[in-house]
Amino acid sequence: LKRPSTARRAGRPVLSGMAADVCSQQSFNEAGERLRPVAWVPDDAVRACMRCRARFSLLRRRHHCRKCGEVVCGMCSQDRMLVPEYHPEQQQRCCYRCIAAAGGSVTVPGSRRASRLRDAQMRQSASTRMLEVENLRGPVPSGDELWRDFGTLYVGIVEAKGLIAADADIIGRKTTSDPYCVLRLDDGTAVRTRAIGATLEPAWHTLVTFKLNRSSAHLRLEIWDEDVLTRDDPMGSVELPIQGLKPGETPIGGWLPLTPPAGHEGPAGAVRLELHLGDFVQYSHFLSYVVPPPVPPAPPVPFNIDAVYGPVMRLVDLIWTRLISPVLTAVLGVLFWKRPGLSLTILVFWNLACTALPHWPSASVAALALYMLFCRSVATRDQEATLASDRYQRALSSQAGLYRTNS
């Protein structure tokens, strides 16, 4: 580090080479201290855009907003603005929410239809929507237009008691668990707390915030037992309506009994929560009742094994049972001489056909001519039978008419 007298008096380190160029591009406050950028959310902490909730893939890459540090997609960070923490003159990539908060013009990322399609893609897999509480920076977005958000729901997860023991000891007795909580609003993004090991009375003391856009939303809390080698076990759940929650400065809280999971008999314990509704906007809250909410996507059709197994077995029955199997059985019966008379007859005709191999083309033409004559004779016989039947019907009709006339 080179610290000239001017830089030392200003409290600014001067670096040599490329580092000096980068340092010279930083902005400083009035006290001479360099403005430091915000910490970025790690890439592996989220699997979807923290604005539109579109799932990241090979084509939809991750970007960081230079203003708030959150992970967003390219559609939600199309605009640029000056961020003094990075450069005093060059514009940096920022999300549309930060640009709107700064008073700039933003590009809306796609239409309302595209937003709903992205939300539908996110609802296909719950694992892609699981966020860690420790990696969150701000409230969990609602995934809808910004003007629909009328408040922020603060959920404090304090502790739980009397939980179900899901982990067994060395002699097979279930005595403890490694519980953690999963929270979500309706079918939105799920948020997970940390797991507390080897206890039935965990104390999380964790705060989770959600953006609200529906007055009829329900908060669902699930408690799971974390397992390393097997799938996590459910330990209970509770669901609360948000409609009766009033905005205020004092949070409300208490103990809520947990609904036991399927197959468990007896109590599942209770969890202590504290709820608070803040950042309340009365006009947006009124619109949440007047303006209809976005139509959620239709749930996927459940997989029906009979719809797949039935046609496959039908094809197997037609191709194998009714076509290949009878032909194969007849051929094997001739080859293994199960019917000696038939096998001997076929052998004689086969030898005669092999000796007359040069005459096969002419014989096939003659056979085709005989088949055509046979079909013609059959058609002529059917036509004569039809004419005879018509004459018989006409004769009966004429006799019936004469009988009615005489009577």
C-alpha positions as CSV (number, residue, x, y, z in Angstrom):
1,L,0.0,0.0,0.0
2,K,1.2,3.5,-0.9
3,R,-0.1,6.1,1.4
4,P,0.9,9.6,0.2
5,S,0.5,12.5,2.6
6,T,-2.6,13.8,0.9
7,A,-4.3,10.4,1.0
8,R,-3.2,9.8,4.5
9,R,-4.6,13.0,5.7
10,A,-7.9,12.2,3.9
11,G,-7.9,8.7,5.3
12,R,-8.0,7.1,1.8
13,P,-5.5,4.3,0.9
14,V,-4.0,4.5,-2.6
15,L,-3.2,1.3,-4.3
16,S,-0.8,0.7,-7.2
17,G,-1.6,-0.6,-10.7
18,M,-5.1,-1.8,-11.5
19,A,-6.1,-1.6,-7.8
20,A,-5.3,2.1,-7.9
21,D,-7.6,2.6,-10.8
22,V,-10.4,0.7,-9.1
23,C,-9.9,2.7,-5.9
24,S,-9.8,5.9,-7.7
25,Q,-13.3,5.2,-9.1
26,Q,-14.8,4.8,-5.6
27,S,-16.9,7.6,-4.0
28,F,-16.2,9.0,-0.6
29,N,-18.5,10.8,1.9
30,E,-17.9,14.2,3.4
31,A,-15.8,12.6,6.2
32,G,-13.4,11.2,3.6
33,E,-14.5,7.6,4.2
34,R,-15.0,5.3,1.2
35,L,-18.6,4.2,0.6
36,R,-18.8,0.5,0.8
37,P,-21.3,-1.5,-1.3
38,V,-23.9,-3.7,0.3
39,A,-23.3,-7.4,0.8
40,W,-24.6,-9.6,-1.9
41,V,-26.9,-12.5,-1.4
42,P,-25.0,-15.7,-2.2
43,D,-25.9,-17.4,-5.5
44,D,-26.6,-20.8,-4.0
45,A,-28.9,-19.3,-1.4
46,V,-31.8,-18.8,-3.9
47,R,-33.0,-20.8,-6.9
48,A,-35.5,-18.2,-8.2
49,C,-35.6,-14.5,-8.9
50,M,-36.3,-12.6,-5.7
51,R,-38.5,-10.2,-7.7
52,C,-40.6,-12.2,-10.2
53,R,-39.9,-15.6,-8.6
54,A,-38.9,-17.0,-12.0
55,R,-36.8,-20.2,-11.7
56,F,-33.1,-19.9,-12.7
57,S,-31.9,-22.2,-15.4
58,L,-29.3,-22.5,-18.1
59,L,-30.9,-19.7,-20.1
60,R,-32.2,-17.5,-17.2
61,R,-29.0,-16.5,-15.4
62,R,-28.5,-14.9,-12.0
63,H,-27.7,-11.2,-11.6
64,H,-27.1,-9.1,-8.5
65,C,-28.7,-5.7,-7.9
66,R,-25.9,-3.3,-7.1
67,K,-28.2,-1.3,-4.8
68,C,-29.8,-3.9,-2.6
69,G,-27.6,-6.9,-3.3
70,E,-30.4,-9.4,-4.0
71,V,-30.4,-12.0,-6.7
72,V,-32.6,-11.2,-9.7
73,C,-33.1,-12.3,-13.3
74,G,-32.2,-10.3,-16.4
75,M,-35.8,-9.3,-17.0
76,C,-36.0,-7.7,-13.5
77,S,-32.7,-5.8,-13.9
78,Q,-32.9,-4.3,-17.4
79,D,-32.3,-0.7,-16.3
80,R,-29.2,1.0,-14.9
81,M,-28.7,3.9,-12.5
82,L,-25.8,5.5,-10.6
83,V,-24.6,3.7,-7.5
84,P,-21.9,5.8,-5.8
85,E,-20.7,2.8,-3.8
86,Y,-19.4,1.3,-7.1
87,H,-18.6,4.2,-9.4
88,P,-19.4,7.9,-9.3
89,E,-20.2,8.2,-13.0
90,Q,-20.9,4.8,-14.6
91,Q,-24.4,3.4,-14.3
92,Q,-24.8,0.0,-12.6
93,R,-27.2,-2.9,-13.0
94,C,-30.1,-2.5,-10.6
95,C,-33.5,-4.1,-10.1
96,Y,-36.7,-2.3,-11.0
97,R,-37.7,-1.9,-7.4
98,C,-34.6,0.0,-6.4
99,I,-34.8,2.2,-9.4
100,A,-38.5,2.9,-8.7
101,A,-37.6,3.7,-5.0
102,A,-35.0,6.2,-6.3
103,G,-37.5,7.9,-8.5
104,G,-36.3,6.7,-11.9
105,S,-38.2,5.3,-14.8
106,V,-38.3,1.5,-14.8
107,T,-39.1,-1.2,-17.4
108,V,-41.8,-3.5,-16.2
109,P,-40.5,-7.1,-16.5
110,G,-43.0,-8.7,-18.8
111,S,-46.7,-8.6,-18.9
112,R,-49.1,-9.8,-16.2
113,R,-49.6,-13.0,-18.2
114,A,-45.9,-13.7,-18.3
115,S,-45.7,-13.1,-14.5
116,R,-48.5,-15.6,-13.9
117,L,-46.7,-18.2,-16.2
118,R,-43.5,-17.7,-14.2
119,D,-45.4,-18.2,-10.9
120,A,-46.9,-21.4,-12.3
121,Q,-43.4,-22.7,-13.1
122,M,-42.3,-21.9,-9.6
123,R,-45.3,-23.8,-8.1
124,Q,-44.2,-27.0,-9.9
125,S,-41.5,-27.8,-7.3
126,A,-41.5,-26.8,-3.7
127,S,-37.8,-27.6,-3.3
128,T,-37.0,-24.8,-5.8
129,R,-38.9,-22.3,-3.7
130,M,-37.4,-23.1,-0.3
131,L,-35.4,-20.2,1.1
132,E,-33.2,-20.1,4.2
133,V,-34.1,-17.5,6.8
134,E,-30.5,-16.6,7.3
135,N,-30.0,-15.8,3.6
136,L,-33.0,-13.5,3.3
137,R,-32.5,-9.8,2.9
138,G,-35.9,-8.2,3.4
139,P,-39.4,-9.6,3.2
140,V,-40.4,-12.6,1.1
141,P,-42.0,-11.1,-2.1
142,S,-45.6,-11.8,-2.9
143,G,-44.8,-12.5,-6.5
144,D,-47.5,-10.1,-7.8
145,E,-47.6,-6.5,-9.0
146,L,-46.1,-4.0,-6.5
147,W,-49.3,-2.0,-6.2
148,R,-51.1,-5.1,-4.7
149,D,-48.8,-5.2,-1.7
150,F,-50.7,-3.5,1.2
151,G,-48.5,-4.5,4.1
152,T,-45.7,-6.6,5.6
153,L,-46.5,-9.5,7.9
154,Y,-43.9,-10.0,10.7
155,V,-43.9,-13.6,12.0
156,G,-41.9,-14.3,15.1
157,I,-41.2,-18.0,15.7
158,V,-40.3,-18.1,19.4
159,E,-40.4,-21.7,20.6
160,A,-42.2,-25.0,20.7
161,K,-43.0,-27.6,23.3
162,G,-44.2,-31.2,23.4
163,L,-43.2,-32.1,19.9
164,I,-43.3,-35.6,18.5
165,A,-40.1,-37.7,18.9
166,A,-39.1,-38.8,15.4
167,D,-35.5,-39.9,15.9
168,A,-34.7,-43.3,17.5
169,D,-31.7,-44.1,19.7
170,I,-29.4,-47.1,19.4
171,I,-32.0,-49.4,21.0
172,G,-34.8,-48.3,18.7
173,R,-36.7,-45.9,21.1
174,K,-37.8,-42.6,19.7
175,T,-36.7,-40.0,22.2
176,T,-35.7,-36.8,20.4
177,S,-36.0,-34.9,17.1
178,D,-34.1,-32.3,15.1
179,P,-37.0,-29.8,14.4
180,Y,-37.2,-26.9,12.0
181,C,-40.1,-24.8,10.7
182,V,-41.3,-24.1,7.2
183,L,-43.6,-21.1,6.6
184,R,-45.5,-20.0,3.6
185,L,-48.5,-17.8,2.7
186,D,-51.0,-19.8,0.7
187,D,-49.1,-21.4,-2.2
188,G,-46.3,-18.9,-2.2
189,T,-42.6,-19.2,-1.4
190,A,-41.6,-21.4,1.5
191,V,-39.1,-20.2,4.1
192,R,-37.2,-22.5,6.3
193,T,-35.6,-21.9,9.7
194,R,-32.5,-23.5,11.1
195,A,-32.8,-27.0,12.6
196,I,-32.1,-27.4,16.3
197,G,-30.7,-30.8,17.1
198,A,-31.7,-33.3,19.7
199,T,-34.6,-31.6,21.4
200,L,-38.4,-31.7,21.8
201,E,-38.6,-28.1,23.1
202,P,-36.7,-26.0,20.5
203,A,-36.3,-22.2,20.8
204,W,-35.8,-20.6,17.4
205,H,-36.4,-16.9,18.2
206,T,-36.5,-16.2,14.5
207,L,-38.3,-13.4,12.6
208,V,-39.7,-14.0,9.1
209,T,-41.4,-11.2,7.1
210,F,-43.8,-11.6,4.1
211,K,-45.3,-9.1,1.7
212,L,-49.1,-9.3,1.8
213,N,-51.2,-8.8,-1.3
214,R,-54.4,-10.8,-0.4
215,S,-56.6,-10.1,2.6
216,S,-57.8,-13.7,2.5
217,A,-54.3,-15.2,2.8
218,H,-53.5,-18.0,5.2
219,L,-50.2,-18.5,7.0
220,R,-49.2,-22.1,7.2
221,L,-46.5,-23.3,9.5
222,E,-45.1,-26.8,9.4
223,I,-42.6,-28.4,11.7
224,W,-40.3,-31.1,10.3
225,D,-37.7,-33.4,11.7
226,E,-34.4,-33.1,9.8
227,D,-32.8,-36.3,8.7
228,V,-29.5,-36.8,6.9
229,L,-29.9,-40.2,5.2
230,T,-33.6,-40.4,4.8
231,R,-36.5,-38.0,4.0
232,D,-37.5,-35.5,6.6
233,D,-40.5,-36.5,8.8
234,P,-43.5,-34.2,9.4
235,M,-44.2,-33.4,13.1
236,G,-47.2,-31.2,12.9
237,S,-48.7,-28.1,11.3
238,V,-50.9,-25.1,12.0
239,E,-52.8,-22.7,9.7
240,L,-53.8,-19.1,10.6
241,P,-56.0,-16.7,8.6
242,I,-54.6,-13.2,8.1
243,Q,-57.9,-11.5,7.5
244,G,-58.6,-10.7,11.2
245,L,-55.1,-9.3,11.9
246,K,-55.2,-5.5,12.6
247,P,-52.3,-3.2,11.9
248,G,-50.7,-1.9,15.1
249,E,-47.4,-1.3,16.9
250,T,-47.8,-4.1,19.5
251,P,-47.5,-7.7,18.1
252,I,-50.0,-10.3,19.2
253,G,-48.9,-13.8,20.1
254,G,-49.6,-17.0,22.0
255,W,-49.4,-20.7,22.0
256,L,-51.0,-22.6,19.1
257,P,-51.7,-26.4,19.1
258,L,-50.2,-28.3,16.3
259,T,-52.3,-30.6,14.1
260,P,-50.6,-34.0,14.1
261,P,-49.5,-35.6,10.8
262,A,-51.4,-38.4,9.2
263,G,-51.0,-41.7,11.0
264,H,-50.1,-40.2,14.4
265,E,-52.4,-40.5,17.3
266,G,-52.3,-38.2,20.2
267,P,-51.2,-34.6,20.7
268,A,-48.4,-33.1,18.5
269,G,-47.3,-30.2,20.8
270,A,-47.7,-26.5,20.4
271,V,-45.8,-23.6,19.0
272,R,-45.5,-20.0,20.2
273,L,-45.8,-17.3,17.5
274,E,-45.9,-13.5,17.5
275,L,-47.6,-11.7,14.6
276,H,-47.5,-8.1,13.6
277,L,-48.8,-6.3,10.5
278,G,-46.7,-3.3,9.5
279,D,-46.1,-1.0,6.6
280,F,-49.9,-0.9,6.1
281,V,-51.3,0.9,3.1
282,Q,-55.0,1.5,3.4
283,Y,-55.6,2.2,-0.3
284,S,-53.9,-1.0,-1.4
285,H,-55.7,-2.9,1.3
286,F,-59.0,-1.6,0.0
287,L,-58.0,-2.7,-3.6
288,S,-57.3,-6.2,-2.3
289,Y,-61.0,-6.5,-1.6
290,V,-62.2,-4.8,-4.7
291,V,-59.8,-5.9,-7.4
292,P,-60.0,-9.7,-8.0
293,P,-56.9,-11.5,-7.2
294,P,-54.9,-13.2,-10.0
295,V,-56.3,-16.6,-11.1
296,P,-54.0,-19.3,-9.7
297,P,-52.9,-21.9,-12.3
298,A,-54.8,-25.1,-12.5
299,P,-53.2,-27.9,-10.4
300,P,-51.5,-30.6,-12.5
301,V,-53.5,-33.7,-13.4
302,P,-52.6,-36.5,-11.0
303,F,-50.7,-39.3,-12.4
304,N,-53.0,-42.3,-13.2
305,I,-51.1,-45.5,-13.6
306,D,-54.2,-47.3,-15.0
307,A,-54.4,-44.8,-17.9
308,V,-50.9,-45.8,-18.9
309,Y,-50.9,-49.5,-17.9
310,G,-54.3,-50.2,-19.6
311,P,-53.4,-49.2,-23.2
312,V,-50.0,-50.8,-22.9
313,M,-51.4,-54.1,-21.9
314,R,-54.0,-53.8,-24.7
315,L,-51.2,-53.4,-27.2
316,V,-49.4,-56.4,-25.7
317,D,-52.6,-58.4,-25.9
318,L,-53.2,-57.5,-29.6
319,I,-49.6,-57.9,-30.8
320,W,-48.3,-60.8,-28.7
321,T,-51.3,-62.8,-27.5
322,R,-53.4,-62.6,-30.6
323,L,-50.8,-62.3,-33.4
324,I,-47.3,-63.5,-32.5
325,S,-48.1,-66.1,-30.0
326,P,-50.5,-68.2,-32.2
327,V,-48.1,-68.1,-35.1
328,L,-45.1,-69.0,-33.0
329,T,-47.0,-71.9,-31.3
330,A,-48.0,-73.3,-34.7
331,V,-44.5,-73.0,-36.1
332,L,-42.9,-74.6,-33.0
333,G,-45.6,-77.4,-33.1
334,V,-44.6,-78.2,-36.7
335,L,-40.9,-78.1,-36.0
336,F,-41.1,-80.3,-32.9
337,W,-43.5,-82.8,-34.6
338,K,-46.2,-82.5,-32.0
339,R,-48.7,-83.5,-34.8
340,P,-46.7,-85.9,-37.0
341,G,-49.2,-86.0,-39.8
342,L,-49.3,-82.2,-40.2
343,S,-45.5,-82.0,-39.9
344,L,-45.0,-84.7,-42.6
345,T,-47.5,-83.0,-45.0
346,I,-45.9,-79.6,-44.6
347,L,-42.4,-81.2,-45.1
348,V,-43.6,-82.9,-48.4
349,F,-45.1,-79.7,-49.7
350,W,-42.0,-77.8,-48.7
351,N,-39.7,-80.1,-50.6
352,L,-42.0,-80.0,-53.7
353,A,-42.1,-76.2,-53.5
354,C,-38.3,-76.1,-53.3
355,T,-37.9,-78.3,-56.3
356,A,-40.3,-76.1,-58.3
357,L,-38.7,-72.9,-57.2
358,P,-38.2,-71.5,-60.8
359,H,-42.0,-71.8,-61.3
360,W,-42.9,-69.7,-58.3
361,P,-43.5,-66.4,-60.2
362,S,-45.9,-68.1,-62.7
363,A,-47.5,-70.1,-59.9
364,S,-48.1,-66.9,-57.9
365,V,-49.8,-65.3,-60.9
366,A,-51.9,-68.3,-61.4
367,A,-52.9,-68.4,-57.7
368,L,-53.8,-64.7,-57.9
369,A,-56.0,-65.4,-60.9
370,L,-57.7,-68.3,-59.2
371,Y,-58.3,-66.1,-56.1
372,M,-59.9,-63.4,-58.2
373,L,-62.2,-65.9,-60.0
374,F,-63.2,-67.3,-56.5
375,C,-64.0,-63.8,-55.3
376,R,-66.0,-63.1,-58.4
377,S,-68.0,-66.3,-58.1
378,V,-68.7,-65.5,-54.4
379,A,-69.9,-62.0,-55.4
380,T,-72.1,-63.4,-58.2
381,R,-73.6,-65.9,-55.8
382,D,-74.3,-63.2,-53.2
383,Q,-75.9,-61.0,-55.9
384,E,-78.1,-63.8,-57.2
385,A,-79.2,-64.5,-53.6
386,T,-80.1,-60.9,-53.1
387,L,-82.2,-60.8,-56.3
388,A,-84.0,-63.9,-55.3
389,S,-84.8,-62.5,-51.9
390,D,-86.1,-59.3,-53.5
391,R,-88.3,-61.3,-55.9
392,Y,-89.6,-63.3,-52.9
393,Q,-90.5,-60.2,-51.0
394,R,-92.3,-58.6,-54.0
395,A,-94.3,-61.8,-54.5
396,L,-95.3,-61.8,-50.8
397,S,-96.3,-58.2,-51.1
398,S,-98.4,-58.8,-54.2
399,Q,-100.2,-61.8,-52.6
400,A,-101.0,-59.7,-49.5
401,G,-102.4,-57.0,-51.7
402,L,-104.7,-59.4,-53.6
403,Y,-105.9,-60.9,-50.3
404,R,-106.9,-57.5,-49.0
405,T,-108.6,-56.6,-52.2
406,N,-110.7,-59.8,-52.2
407,S,-111.6,-59.4,-48.6
